[in-house]
Structure formats: C-alpha cells, structure tokens
C-alpha cells in the first residue's frame, strides 16, 4: 500500500489495495488513519459488487439508510443511488443531488461520520466533485471572525433544502418530514477524534443563524460559505469508473458539478457511515 497526496490541504490517493477482497486489520487501520489525517481517501481501479461495497463501508461503522427510499434501487438499502439513468421509464437514482455545497446528512441530530462513494458509470467530461477542507477554512479565519462565531448556532433544514433543490418534484411525504425535522448545530464544531476545529456551514441546507437579526445572519452565513469554498481549500475530483472515494463529513463540505445529462449516463452508489457524536 502506498499513499500519495492529492492536494495541499486535503485528500490522499491509496494504491495497492483491492477492496473486493477483505482487508487485513493493518491495511484497514492505515486507510482509517489516512481519513482522519487527510479528510478524503481515493482508491482507484476497483471492481466491486454491491455486497463488497457495503461490506467495505461497514468496516468504518454502522450504515444509514436514506429517507428517499425510491432511490434505494439495489438489493442493498444501504446504497443510495445517484444517477440520471432510467429503466422502464423509472429513474434508478436521484439526479441533480448535491449540486450545492453541503455536508452529507447535516440535517440529522447526529450527522453521518462519512460517505463511501463508488463510481460505476461516469461521463467522459463534467460531473466532477469539489471537496473543501473545513479545517483549513476555519484556521484561515481572522481572530475577530473566530470570536464572533464562537458559540453561534444554525438551523439545518432538509425540508428547506428539498423544496429549493427539487421544486419540480412531489414534496416530501409526512413520514419523510417526520424523519428529518429541522435541527440546530454549532457553526464551529470540534472533530471528536482529531480534536481539530472546523466550520460547519453549507448552502441551502442551513436555514438561519440563531440569535442574530435575519439580515445580519444571512450576510454572515453567505460570507462564511464563500470563504469556506475558496480555491485554496478545495480539491476537485475528476471521476473515473472504478473510483472509490471516502470522505469525512465532519471536516469537509462537497459539491457535485453538472454534466451533459442528455448525452451521458452517470451511475454512482453511496454508502453512508452513521455518526456517533452530536456536533459540539
């Protein structure tokens, strides 16, 4: 196994690993440590069955099932399908998901630990994913801003995000709404394993900052979001079929980018690792 950096502030590529075979504890521990140290791990050229994908992801912890059950179209409900492909006129996955800066499942009381995304079919151009280090974004803030946001909390709203992102679709059901009520999280969180502080913001999913007048809160949130995704903090991943990317949602944000979805097909499977700690 070899580890090479992908960018100056986050990401490493691990080579010499075949995830279709069970990893020994030493190899898995090295990958797990790389995730803590670098926030994102890329492993290319994998040929995984759905069962092998789930088995590997489960090494990181318990897996969660997405509330949008209509996109759990494999035999494994742990796999959330992201795709523009349709079979018999019915979409097999959620399309145009995550085309805004966010941290997966921040709208839960205990957000997820991380995600394991496997590229099954990718367009030859477009459809990159941008990842931003929230460690680097926080560290680069000036002292006055750090003091201002210390202790501030924000409302994360899945219902609000869904209404903006998918206004052309059927609204969330009452059951789905009940499973995803608005939650409140700190704007600055401390990683439970590394002890490092990071920004915890996002576009669309974050509805408001508590304790500030609406206009002031919206302006601050906009400023923090724009700062957090500055080029200096971002790694752009250009997907190839067979890529496995694991990222830590406790220290990153990410954003999918558009592609020619009339010409090309994209099929991605994501397993989501259950979180263990409320952001603090």
N, C-alpha and C positions, 0 to 999 in steps of 0.2 A: 504494500500500500504506500502510495506517495501522495503528498498534499502540496498543492500549489495555490498561491493567492490569485483571486480573480480581480480584486480592486484594492485601492489603498485603505478603505475604511470598513469594508465587509466582503465576505464571500471567499470560499476556497473550493478548488476542484480536487476531488479524491479520485485517484486512479488505482487500478489493480484490484478492483473489487467486483465480484459477480453477485448481485443481490438475489438472483434466482436460487442461490444456494444459501442455506442457513449460515450466518456469520458466527465465527467463534466470539467469545466474550471480549477478548482483547481487541479484535478488529472493530466490533460494535462500539466498545468504550472509546476508541480513538475517534470514531465518527461523532459520537455524542459529545466528546470534549471539543471537537472542532466546531460543532454547532454552538456551544457555549462561548467559545473564543472568538468566532468569526460571524455568527448570526445566520449564515447561509452556507449550505454544503451542496455542491453539484457533483453528481455521479453520472457520467455519460455512458452511452452504448449498452444500455440494459435491455434485456428481453424478458419481460415479466408477465406472468399470468396475473389475473386479478387476485387470485388467492395468495400469490407470492408478494404482491404489492401490499395487501392487507397484513400479511404476516410480518413483513419488514417494518411497516409503520407501527405495528403493535409493540415492537421492541422498545419504542420510546414511551409507551404508556397506553392507557385505555383510549379507545377511539370513540368519536362522537358521530351521531347521525344527523344530517342536515334536516331542517324543518321543511324544506321544499322537497317533499317525497316524490314528486313527479319526475325529478331528475336523478333519482336513485335507480337507474335502469339496468344495472348489472345484477348478478345474483348476490352481490355483497352490498348491503345497505350502508356500510362504512365508506363506500366510494361515491363521492359526489361527482357527477359528470358535467364537464364544461365543454359545450360543443354547439356548432351550428348545423350538425347533421340531423336529418330526419329519416325515419324508417316508417314506411306506410303512411306518410304524411304527418307523423307524430315526432316531435323533437326528442332526441335521446338525452339531451343535456341542456343546461342553462346557457344561453348565448348572451353576449354583451354583459356578462357578470364581471364585477370588479374593475370597471373602466374608470375608477376614481381611486384616489389614494386612501388606503384603509389598512387596518389590521384585522385579520380574519376573526369573525365572531366576537368583536369587541362589545357587542350588544348583549352579551351574557354577563351575569353577575360574576361568574368565574370564566373569563375568556379562555380560549384554547391556548395550549402551550405552543403548538406549531402545526405545520402542514407538510405533507409529503405529496408532491405533485409529479405525476408521471405523464410524459408526452407520448401519446400513441400515434397521433397523426397531426402534422403541423404544416402550415403553408410555407412555401419557399421564400416568402418575404412578408414582412409585417408580423403582427402578433407577438412582439417582444413583451417581456415583463420587466418593469422597473422596480427595483428594490432600494429602499432608503434606510440608512442606519439612524435610528432614533437615539442611540448613544452619542454618535458624532454630532447630531443636530443639537442635543441638549448641551454637550460640552462646549459648543461654539457660541452659545448664547452669552450675551454680556451679563455682568453681575446684577445690573438693575432689573433686567427682564427675569432672571432666575429668582430674584427676591419677590418680584411681582406675582409670579405664577406659583410660587411655593404655597401649597395648601389649597389652591383653586381646584374646583371640580367641574366636570362637564357631563352633560346628559348624552348618552349614546342611544340612538333610536333606530331599530331595524325597520319599524313601520314607516318612519320618516324617509329612510333611505329607499325602501322598496317603492314607495309612492313616487319618488323622484326618478329612480332608475328604470322602473317598469310601469310607467303610467299608461302604457298601451295594453297592459295585461289585466287579467282578472285580479282584483285586490286579494290581499291575504285573507284566508278564512279566519273565523273566530278562534278556531283551535290553534292556528299558526300564530295569531296575535297573542293568545294566552301564553304561548311558549316563549314569546320574545317581547316581554314588556320593556319599557324604557328602563335603563339602569344608569347609575351615577358612578363615575370613576375619576380618580385624580388626573390632572393634566401632566403631572410628573410622577412616574412610577419607578419603583426600585426593583430590579430583577431579583427574584427570590433565590437564584443560585449564584450569580456573579456579584450581587450587591451593587451593581452599577445603576446610575440613574439614567432615565431616558424620557423623551417626550412621548406623550400618549394622546395624540390628536387624530385628525382624519377629516376627509371631505364628505359631506352629505350625511354620513352616519352620525356625526357629532352635531347635535341639535342646538345646544346653547351652553354657555358657561354660567354656572350658578353664582349668585352674589354680585353680579355686575349688571348695570343697565344694558338692555338688549343691544343697543347700537355699539356701545363700548365693547361688550363681549364678542359680538360678531366681528368687529375690527381686529381684536386681539387674536381671535381664532384664525382669521384669514392671514394675519401676519405670521403666526406660528406655523400654519400649514405651508405657506410659501417658503419660509425659512427651512422647514424640515426636509423639503424636497429639492434644495439647492443642488446643483450639479456636483458639488464637492462631496456630497453624502450619498450619491446614487450609483448603483451598479445596474447596467442594462443587460438583461439576459436574452440572447438570441437562441431560441429553441431549436433543437434537433430531435427528430424522432428517437426515442430511447433514452432521453434525458430524465433523470430523477433529480428534483430539487427539493431540499428540505430547508425550511426556514423557521426561525424563532419569531413568533408573533409578539413576544414580549419585548422585543428590542428592534423591530423593523416595521415599516409600512411598505406596501407594494401597490402596483397599479398595472393592469393589463392595457395593451395598446391595440388599436383597431387593425384590421386587415381586410383584404378583398374577400368578403364572405359570400359573394355571388359566384366567385371563381374557385375558391379553395375551401377545403374541409379542414376543420380543426377538431381533434378529439383529445381531451385531457381528463385524467382521473385524479381526484384529490382525496386523500385520507387526512382527517383532521384529528390531531392528538389532544386529548382532553387536558385542560388546565388543572392545576392543583391548588392555586392560591388566588385570592382576590387581589387585584392591583392595589398596591399601597406605597 
